[in-house]
Structures are given as C-alpha cells and as structure tokens.
Amino acid sequence: MRQIHAAVLEHPENQRPYAKHRPLAIRQMHLGEPGPGEVLVRITAAGLCHSDLSVIDGNRPRPLPMVLGHESAGIVEQVGEGVQLDIGQQVISVFLPRCENCAACATGGKLPCSAGTASNTAGTLLTGARRLMLDGKPVHHHLGVSAFADYAVMDARSLVPVGADVPAEVAAVLGCAVLTGGGALRNAAKATGAEDVAIIGLGGVGMAALLVAAGQRTTGRILAIDANDQKLATALALGADEACTPQELGQRSAQIVVEAAGHPRAFESALQATGVGGTLVTVGLPAPGAMSSIEPLALTAGARTIIGSYMGSALPKQDIGYYEQLWRAGRLPVEKLVETRPLAQINEALDDLADGRSVRQVLLPGIGAEAQ
C-alpha cells in the first residue's frame, strides 16, 4: 500500500469558524493499489465546492470517516486491468460515475446513474471497493473521488482525459462547476445563444454557467443575480450585460433562468425572473426539507417550464470535450474564477466558501500536504 496525505472528515458535528475547529485534518494514511477497472491518479488540483461543505455542515450526511473532494485534475500513475488510459495522461474526475448498463444511463444524461448514485451514497468506488485506510481501518470515498489528497484511486468510469495543455486548475473546474452550470444551459434548457439568460447564485456553478452563456452567445443578453455586490461586479466583468440583487430584480426577466444558489428563496426569485413561455433550470442543492412557495397560476397562464438538472444533465465524456475546446478558443476563461491555495489551508478555505467570499478555490495538494 502507498502512503499518502489526505484531508479526512472524521466527525459529523462541526462548528464555525472552521479555521479554528478544523473539521478536516490532513492525515498520513494508506492507499491500496488500483484493482481491475481502476486508476491511480496523482492529484494536481482539487476544487472546493458546496457539495464538500454540505457534508461538513450536515446538510448531506455521508458515512465517516471520509476523504472529501470530488472536483479534480491529475495525472495517471498506474492502471488496473482493462483500463484504456495511458500512464502520464491528464484526467479530470466527475462526481457521478456511469455504469452504462442501468435504465437511468439510457436516458442520455437526464437521470443520474442508479449504480453510481448507490456507490456515492455508500462511500465506495463504483464497484463497491474502498481503497483508503487510516490506522488499519477503511475510510470512505467521497463521490467516488476523494481528491483532497496527493494521490487517489478511482474507477476509470469516474475519469475523463483532457489535453496536457489545459492547466490543472482549469481542468479541475471543468468536471463539476462547468459541467453542472454549463449543462443546465446546453442540455437541460437547450440554449442556443440567442435567448436572454438570467443566472441566480454566483458561486462556482453560477459563474461557470455565466461563462458558458457568454461563450456561446449570439444575440442573447445575460442577467446576473446575487446578494453579494462583489460577485455582481465580477459577473459584469465576465460578460453579464446587467447585474442586480434579488431585491432589485423587479420586472426583469429572461427566457432561460438558471438557479444555482441552492436556497428556497433563490428558487422563488428564479421563477419570478422566468419570462412568459420561459424555462427555469434548477441545479442548486438546498438543505433537505427546505421548501419554496410558488403560484401555480404563473406556470399555467405563463406557459413556464421548471426543470431539475443534476450534474448538468451531462454525458461527461461528450460534454467535457466541448468545454475544453471552448476554453482553447478563448471563450471560456475559467481561470478568471479560480483562486489557488495550498491544501494545508483547506479549513480556512471552507470559511471563505461558507461566507461567500470566494467563487472557486482550487487546492494544490502538492503544496502544504503535511500531516497535521
């Protein structure tokens, strides 16, 4: 087994500020060899997402202990039997592997893979295996990835190759933020670039949706909506035509609205911003049990459509190639969203994420990855 350093969540009750209470401890642990269909990846960059925070704050309970992190880029170091990836190839992780055999996988991305959902819930790889060990006991994988580490073993179906010319911090964000936000537009809403688009919630996913909207725009206008004035200014710099807070929304509307905040009030604002005949795509993940209030007449009389979209209704092996080419063409400047910091600062980064002070923080596991 290989010795690695990884950020481990061991306890379900965690207090703010995270920088003080340090729910994630960087521990020296062991990682098993990749089995058939699995890949050993040297992690080069790992994005910090609300899906990680939701495990720590209790909104998405997961089996513990667990190494978090699901949005990453890395280099193939070793492959198991049957894997069609090359040693030295750059790959990015996706947080929902697809078995390609279940009925959900036959829906073209509309539904998440049943087997992948089950393994993610159980904290295993897609085959049911666990390759992480701490003090002789098994540790769970986060969404089949566990990227807050210097090395990870993943199922090959959780990985998509990308060109070596894509910087690691850009490549990492393609696998979650861009896949989810961009997919809400391209896959769920079938945006062509001619429609007016509104995006509510300007975190990593919302900003990625804005970049994709701007990158494929022809004649449509982009409205950005968030309570944070700094994020509104960033949205204008990244291509939004107009930006406002939810309180300033008024009669502004769009044909396509993406709700990426994961809050019931944001969902209500998103429906308010959906024009007659328009489509609202919700990709945010609110706390379980959170409720929104809507007027059904607004749907019927206004011929509005609401679509729920998980992981951007994406087929990652197809979609990521599109975003990779959009980046190469200079029309998807993901690097403008990214702030890099050492893995050792992961708890401080959690506070910045929870307080809305960042768009997308990308941790560099090779820096500051010493056991605490």
C-alpha positions as CSV (number, residue, x, y, z in Angstrom):
1,M,0.0,0.0,0.0
2,R,1.1,3.6,-0.7
3,Q,1.4,6.2,2.0
4,I,-0.4,9.4,1.1
5,H,-1.6,12.6,2.8
6,A,-5.3,13.3,2.7
7,A,-7.9,15.7,4.3
8,V,-10.1,13.4,6.4
9,L,-13.5,14.2,7.9
10,E,-13.9,12.1,11.0
11,H,-16.7,13.7,13.0
12,P,-20.3,14.6,11.9
13,E,-20.7,17.6,14.3
14,N,-18.6,20.6,13.1
15,Q,-18.6,24.2,14.3
16,R,-17.7,27.5,12.8
17,P,-15.2,29.0,12.3
18,Y,-13.7,26.0,10.5
19,A,-10.3,27.6,10.7
20,K,-10.4,27.3,14.5
21,H,-12.2,24.0,14.9
22,R,-10.5,22.3,11.9
23,P,-13.0,19.6,10.9
24,L,-10.7,18.4,8.1
25,A,-7.4,17.0,9.3
26,I,-4.6,16.3,6.9
27,R,-3.6,12.8,7.9
28,Q,-1.0,10.3,6.7
29,M,-2.8,7.3,5.6
30,H,-2.6,4.3,3.2
31,L,-4.0,3.9,-0.3
32,G,-4.4,0.5,-1.9
33,E,-3.3,-0.5,-5.4
34,P,-5.8,0.0,-8.2
35,G,-7.9,-3.1,-9.0
36,P,-9.4,-4.1,-12.3
37,G,-11.0,-1.1,-14.0
38,E,-9.4,1.3,-11.5
39,V,-6.7,4.0,-11.8
40,L,-4.1,5.5,-9.5
41,V,-4.1,9.3,-10.0
42,R,-1.6,11.8,-8.8
43,I,-3.8,14.8,-7.9
44,T,-2.5,18.1,-9.2
45,A,-5.5,20.4,-8.4
46,A,-8.8,19.9,-6.5
47,G,-11.7,22.4,-6.4
48,L,-13.6,23.2,-3.2
49,C,-17.4,23.0,-3.8
50,H,-20.6,23.4,-1.8
51,S,-21.0,19.7,-2.2
52,D,-18.0,19.3,0.1
53,L,-19.2,21.9,2.5
54,S,-22.6,20.2,2.7
55,V,-21.0,17.1,4.1
56,I,-19.2,19.1,6.8
57,D,-22.2,21.2,7.8
58,G,-24.5,18.2,8.0
59,N,-26.8,19.0,5.1
60,R,-25.6,16.0,3.2
61,P,-24.8,13.3,5.7
62,R,-22.2,10.7,4.5
63,P,-20.6,7.7,6.1
64,L,-17.5,8.7,8.1
65,P,-14.5,8.8,8.2
66,M,-14.3,10.1,4.6
67,V,-11.7,11.8,2.5
68,L,-13.6,14.7,0.8
69,G,-13.0,16.3,-2.6
70,H,-14.7,15.5,-5.9
71,E,-13.7,18.1,-8.4
72,S,-10.1,17.4,-9.5
73,A,-7.4,17.1,-12.1
74,G,-4.5,14.7,-12.0
75,I,-2.0,12.5,-13.8
76,V,-2.5,8.8,-14.4
77,E,0.3,7.0,-12.5
78,Q,-1.0,3.3,-12.6
79,V,-3.9,1.5,-14.2
80,G,-5.7,-1.7,-13.4
81,E,-6.7,-4.4,-15.7
82,G,-8.9,-3.3,-18.6
83,V,-8.3,0.4,-18.3
84,Q,-7.8,2.3,-21.6
85,L,-5.9,5.3,-20.2
86,D,-2.2,6.0,-20.7
87,I,0.4,6.5,-17.9
88,G,1.2,10.2,-17.8
89,Q,-2.2,11.2,-19.3
90,Q,-4.0,14.2,-17.7
91,V,-7.5,13.3,-16.4
92,I,-10.3,15.0,-14.6
93,S,-12.8,13.5,-12.2
94,V,-16.5,13.6,-12.4
95,F,-18.6,13.2,-9.2
96,L,-21.1,10.7,-10.6
97,P,-19.7,7.6,-12.5
98,R,-21.9,6.0,-15.1
99,C,-22.2,2.2,-15.3
100,E,-23.7,2.5,-18.8
101,N,-25.9,-0.5,-18.0
102,C,-28.9,0.7,-16.0
103,A,-32.1,2.3,-17.2
104,A,-31.1,5.7,-15.9
105,C,-27.9,5.6,-18.0
106,A,-30.1,5.1,-21.1
107,T,-31.8,8.5,-20.6
108,G,-28.9,10.4,-22.2
109,G,-27.9,12.2,-19.1
110,K,-31.3,13.2,-17.9
111,L,-31.2,10.8,-14.9
112,P,-28.2,10.1,-12.7
113,C,-26.8,6.5,-13.0
114,S,-28.5,4.3,-10.4
115,A,-25.3,2.3,-9.6
116,G,-23.3,5.5,-9.4
117,T,-25.8,7.1,-7.0
118,A,-25.8,4.0,-4.8
119,S,-22.0,3.8,-4.6
120,N,-21.8,7.6,-3.9
121,T,-24.2,7.2,-1.1
122,A,-22.3,4.2,0.3
123,G,-19.0,6.0,0.1
124,T,-17.4,3.5,-2.2
125,L,-16.0,3.3,-5.7
126,L,-18.4,2.2,-8.4
127,T,-17.5,-1.5,-7.9
128,G,-18.2,-1.2,-4.1
129,A,-14.5,-1.2,-3.3
130,R,-12.7,1.0,-0.8
131,R,-9.0,1.7,-1.2
132,L,-8.4,4.1,1.6
133,M,-7.1,3.0,5.1
134,L,-6.4,5.0,8.3
135,D,-4.9,3.3,11.3
136,G,-5.7,0.0,9.8
137,K,-9.4,0.8,9.3
138,P,-11.2,1.5,6.0
139,V,-12.1,5.1,5.0
140,H,-14.9,6.1,2.7
141,H,-14.5,7.7,-0.7
142,H,-16.4,11.0,-1.4
143,L,-18.5,10.7,-4.6
144,G,-16.0,8.1,-5.9
145,V,-13.2,10.6,-6.0
146,S,-11.7,11.7,-2.6
147,A,-9.4,14.3,-4.2
148,F,-8.3,16.3,-1.2
149,A,-5.1,14.2,-1.2
150,D,-1.9,13.9,-3.1
151,Y,-3.0,10.6,-4.6
152,A,-6.3,8.9,-5.2
153,V,-7.6,5.6,-6.7
154,M,-10.8,6.0,-8.8
155,D,-12.9,3.9,-11.0
156,A,-11.9,4.6,-14.6
157,R,-15.6,5.5,-15.2
158,S,-15.1,8.5,-12.9
159,L,-12.4,9.9,-15.1
160,V,-12.3,11.8,-18.4
161,P,-9.0,12.5,-20.2
162,V,-8.2,16.1,-21.2
163,G,-5.2,17.6,-23.1
164,A,-1.9,18.3,-21.4
165,D,-2.2,21.9,-22.5
166,V,-5.1,22.6,-20.1
167,P,-3.8,24.0,-16.8
168,A,-4.7,21.7,-13.9
169,E,-6.6,24.4,-12.1
170,V,-8.7,24.9,-15.2
171,A,-9.1,21.2,-15.9
172,A,-10.4,20.5,-12.4
173,V,-13.2,23.0,-12.6
174,L,-14.5,21.5,-15.9
175,G,-15.5,18.4,-14.1
176,C,-18.1,19.9,-11.7
177,A,-18.7,23.6,-11.8
178,V,-18.6,23.9,-15.6
179,L,-20.2,20.5,-16.3
180,T,-23.1,21.5,-14.0
181,G,-23.6,25.1,-14.8
182,G,-22.9,24.8,-18.5
183,G,-25.0,21.7,-18.8
184,A,-28.0,23.5,-17.2
185,L,-27.9,25.7,-20.3
186,R,-26.9,23.4,-23.1
187,N,-28.5,20.1,-22.0
188,A,-31.5,21.0,-19.9
189,A,-32.6,24.3,-21.4
190,K,-31.2,23.6,-24.9
191,A,-29.8,27.1,-25.1
192,T,-28.7,28.2,-28.5
193,G,-27.1,31.5,-27.6
194,A,-29.9,33.6,-29.0
195,E,-32.0,33.6,-25.8
196,D,-31.8,36.0,-22.9
197,V,-30.4,34.2,-19.9
198,A,-30.6,35.0,-16.2
199,I,-28.4,33.3,-13.6
200,I,-29.3,33.4,-9.9
201,G,-26.5,32.5,-7.5
202,L,-23.0,33.4,-8.5
203,G,-20.9,30.8,-6.8
204,G,-18.7,28.5,-8.8
205,V,-21.5,26.8,-10.7
206,G,-23.4,30.0,-11.4
207,M,-20.3,31.8,-12.6
208,A,-19.5,28.8,-14.8
209,A,-23.0,29.0,-16.3
210,L,-22.4,32.7,-16.9
211,L,-19.1,32.0,-18.7
212,V,-20.7,29.3,-20.9
213,A,-23.7,31.6,-21.7
214,A,-21.2,34.3,-22.7
215,G,-19.0,31.9,-24.6
216,Q,-21.8,30.6,-26.9
217,R,-23.9,33.8,-27.0
218,T,-25.0,35.2,-30.4
219,T,-27.7,37.7,-29.7
220,G,-29.0,36.9,-26.2
221,R,-28.4,39.1,-23.1
222,I,-27.2,37.9,-19.7
223,L,-28.6,39.0,-16.4
224,A,-26.6,38.1,-13.2
225,I,-28.4,38.0,-9.8
226,D,-26.8,37.6,-6.4
227,A,-26.9,39.3,-3.0
228,N,-23.1,39.8,-3.0
229,D,-22.1,43.1,-4.6
230,Q,-18.6,41.9,-5.3
231,K,-19.9,38.9,-7.2
232,L,-22.2,41.2,-9.2
233,A,-19.2,43.3,-10.2
234,T,-17.3,40.1,-11.2
235,A,-20.2,38.9,-13.3
236,L,-20.2,42.2,-15.2
237,A,-16.5,41.8,-15.9
238,L,-17.1,38.3,-17.1
239,G,-19.7,39.1,-19.7
240,A,-23.0,39.8,-18.0
241,D,-25.0,42.7,-19.5
242,E,-26.7,43.6,-16.3
243,A,-26.4,42.6,-12.6
244,C,-28.7,43.1,-9.7
245,T,-29.6,41.8,-6.2
246,P,-32.8,39.7,-5.8
247,Q,-34.4,42.8,-4.2
248,E,-33.7,44.9,-7.3
249,L,-35.0,42.3,-9.7
250,G,-38.4,44.0,-10.3
251,Q,-39.8,43.2,-13.7
252,R,-36.5,41.9,-15.2
253,S,-37.0,38.5,-16.9
254,A,-35.3,36.1,-19.3
255,Q,-36.3,33.2,-21.5
256,I,-33.9,30.9,-19.7
257,V,-33.1,31.1,-16.0
258,V,-30.5,29.0,-14.1
259,E,-30.9,28.8,-10.3
260,A,-27.5,27.8,-8.9
261,A,-27.8,29.1,-5.3
262,G,-29.4,26.1,-3.7
263,H,-31.7,28.1,-1.5
264,P,-35.5,28.1,-1.5
265,R,-35.7,31.9,-1.7
266,A,-33.4,31.9,-4.7
267,F,-35.7,29.4,-6.4
268,E,-38.6,31.8,-5.8
269,S,-36.6,34.7,-7.3
270,A,-35.6,32.5,-10.2
271,L,-39.3,31.7,-11.0
272,Q,-40.0,35.4,-10.7
273,A,-37.3,36.1,-13.3
274,T,-38.6,33.5,-15.8
275,G,-40.4,35.2,-18.6
276,V,-43.7,34.1,-20.2
277,G,-43.0,30.8,-22.1
278,G,-39.6,30.6,-20.4
279,T,-37.7,27.8,-18.8
280,L,-36.3,27.7,-15.3
281,V,-33.5,25.1,-14.7
282,T,-32.6,24.5,-11.0
283,V,-29.2,23.0,-10.3
284,G,-28.8,24.2,-6.7
285,L,-28.9,21.7,-3.8
286,P,-30.8,23.2,-0.9
287,A,-30.9,21.6,2.5
288,P,-33.2,18.6,2.7
289,G,-36.7,19.6,3.7
290,A,-36.3,23.2,2.6
291,M,-39.5,24.5,0.9
292,S,-40.3,27.2,-1.6
293,S,-43.6,28.9,-2.3
294,I,-44.8,29.3,-5.8
295,E,-48.0,30.4,-7.6
296,P,-49.2,27.5,-9.8
297,L,-51.2,30.0,-12.0
298,A,-47.9,31.6,-13.0
299,L,-46.9,28.3,-14.5
300,T,-50.2,27.6,-16.2
301,A,-51.0,31.0,-17.5
302,G,-47.4,31.9,-18.4
303,A,-46.6,28.5,-20.0
304,R,-43.5,28.3,-17.9
305,T,-41.4,25.2,-17.5
306,I,-39.3,24.1,-14.5
307,I,-36.6,21.6,-15.0
308,G,-34.4,19.9,-12.3
309,S,-30.9,19.1,-13.6
310,Y,-28.3,17.1,-11.7
311,M,-24.7,17.4,-12.9
312,G,-26.0,19.5,-15.8
313,S,-27.9,16.5,-17.3
314,A,-24.5,15.8,-18.8
315,L,-22.7,12.9,-20.5
316,P,-19.3,13.9,-19.3
317,K,-17.2,12.1,-21.9
318,Q,-19.0,14.2,-24.6
319,D,-19.6,17.4,-22.8
320,I,-16.2,18.0,-21.3
321,G,-14.6,17.9,-24.7
322,Y,-16.9,20.7,-25.8
323,Y,-15.9,22.9,-22.8
324,E,-12.2,22.0,-23.4
325,Q,-12.5,23.3,-27.0
326,L,-14.4,26.4,-25.8
327,W,-11.6,27.2,-23.4
328,R,-8.9,26.7,-26.1
329,A,-10.8,29.1,-28.3
330,G,-10.6,31.8,-25.6
331,R,-14.4,31.8,-25.0
332,L,-14.4,30.0,-21.6
333,P,-11.9,31.8,-19.3
334,V,-12.4,29.6,-16.3
335,E,-9.0,30.7,-14.9
336,K,-10.7,34.0,-14.0
337,L,-12.9,32.2,-11.5
338,V,-10.1,30.4,-9.8
339,E,-8.1,31.2,-6.6
340,T,-5.4,28.7,-5.8
341,R,-4.3,27.9,-2.3
342,P,-2.3,25.1,-0.5
343,L,-4.1,22.0,0.8
344,A,-2.9,22.9,4.2
345,Q,-5.3,25.9,4.2
346,I,-8.4,23.8,3.5
347,N,-10.2,24.7,6.7
348,E,-9.7,28.4,6.1
349,A,-11.0,27.9,2.6
350,L,-14.1,26.3,4.0
351,D,-14.9,29.5,5.9
352,D,-14.4,31.6,2.7
353,L,-16.7,29.3,0.9
354,A,-19.4,29.3,3.6
355,D,-19.3,33.1,3.9
356,G,-19.5,33.7,0.1
357,R,-16.1,35.3,-0.1
358,S,-14.9,33.2,-3.0
359,V,-16.1,31.9,-6.3
360,R,-13.9,28.8,-6.9
361,Q,-11.0,27.9,-4.6
362,V,-8.7,25.3,-6.0
363,L,-6.4,23.5,-3.6
364,L,-3.0,22.3,-4.7
365,P,-2.4,19.0,-2.8
366,G,1.3,19.0,-3.6
367,I,1.8,22.2,-1.5
368,G,1.5,22.1,2.2
369,A,0.3,18.4,2.3
370,E,1.9,17.5,5.5
371,A,0.1,15.6,8.2
372,Q,-1.4,17.7,11.0
